[in-house]
């Protein structure tokens, strides 16, 4: 078989093992902060939190809400970047086994995505007795968007290869929580939340490769791949808070049960078209229809806080995620069909079961937050934290393209102000992560072992600006009563 035919075989072999069976990106179980006060303190809220994050972080915290309140938190803008600087090669050339030294037009790839999305909305009902509180909250704890554009040219003696591909990845999670909290005196509260979440997962790969091998002719491979998944799951969150929240020591613990899978749907399509001088044109299609699961793991959280006369506070949280073996799972019925190929007019198809578990890993996250009163009704809040990846680190040689199982570290800064009935917080939050992802071995790109994968360095930056506003109906009512009283006079 001539080189061009062999090159086409490499692409077809790659078609059978590449997406739709690979995740294109990963971050922590919850990478979008909900509740601006919690976000400004780096997520440290288990012991004394009392904003829109509490229905899913520690529902006992809604017992600290002083009155019936409507709260909205939103990300003004979010900029995320992921860079793989040596995705194709470590330099401007590679010493390839078949064609010798090749020039490489692009060494790496990067993704830059901008978004602006709400993170949480919550309504808290608190009676005048303040003996209990009820909350209804809508949160968006995960939002991952990536877009990688590959535009590489490999040129050398007797070879010209042009590869173009765009990989898109979008995963968002929405949760609705119904919560109840009860105050057991001035220094102890407990709460529970029933949470139903929906994870929407979309990824696609569209690209082509044109290969010219001198006297060996040319070949072309086009690819169009899509994955769409939806998972709906339910869970229960229980929490306790105790101690003093305005002067002294406070503590809190919360447990989120492993979620129960309620419904899911997976649809994939991977289409390859090949044509060339020495190969018969063919079309290969691989599809899967079945169940998509993106479940929530067991989460254990504990926090402590210390406040000095309601003017300065420090809080520390430790959160542990313990995922099950099949936390992320794709399954269903796959169909493979081919038209054309080595035999003229060949047409064949087959159907079989399809199962894939995406390995997940335990994550331990720590958050440390500070707040201090800097003026009348004005708070400065600062936090530092880490965000562990939910993907398990693969063994050497098992890395996957555009998969990023590494942890991030970050810091946050916010300013909270109370103006009459409105409690507002504005802030910023940034994270940095580094680790490994997969790439094709550069020196094997044009050999029979073309699909061999090795690890390469990758890094990520995320920056978010957020704002929240909480309207206290009790304060609003008192202000209105004062105004009416003045008008009567």
Secondary structure as UniProt FT lines:
FT   HELIX           3..17
FT   TURN            19..20
FT   HELIX           36..40
FT   TURN            41..43
FT   TURN            46..48
FT   TURN            52..53
FT   HELIX           54..57
FT   HELIX           59..64
FT   STRAND          69..84
FT   TURN            85..86
FT   STRAND          93..96
FT   TURN            97..99
FT   STRAND          100..104
FT   STRAND          109..115
FT   STRAND          118..126
FT   TURN            128..129
FT   STRAND          132..156
FT   TURN            157..158
FT   STRAND          159..183
FT   STRAND          188..212
FT   HELIX           214..216
FT   STRAND          218..243
FT   STRAND          248..256
FT   STRAND          260..276
FT   STRAND          282..294
FT   STRAND          298..308
FT   TURN            309..311
FT   STRAND          312..322
FT   TURN            325..326
FT   STRAND          328..340
FT   TURN            344..345
FT   STRAND          347..358
FT   STRAND          363..375
FT   TURN            376..377
FT   STRAND          378..387
FT   TURN            396..397
FT   STRAND          408..419
FT   TURN            420..421
FT   STRAND          422..440
FT   HELIX           442..444
FT   TURN            445..446
FT   TURN            448..451
FT   STRAND          453..472
FT   HELIX           473..488
//
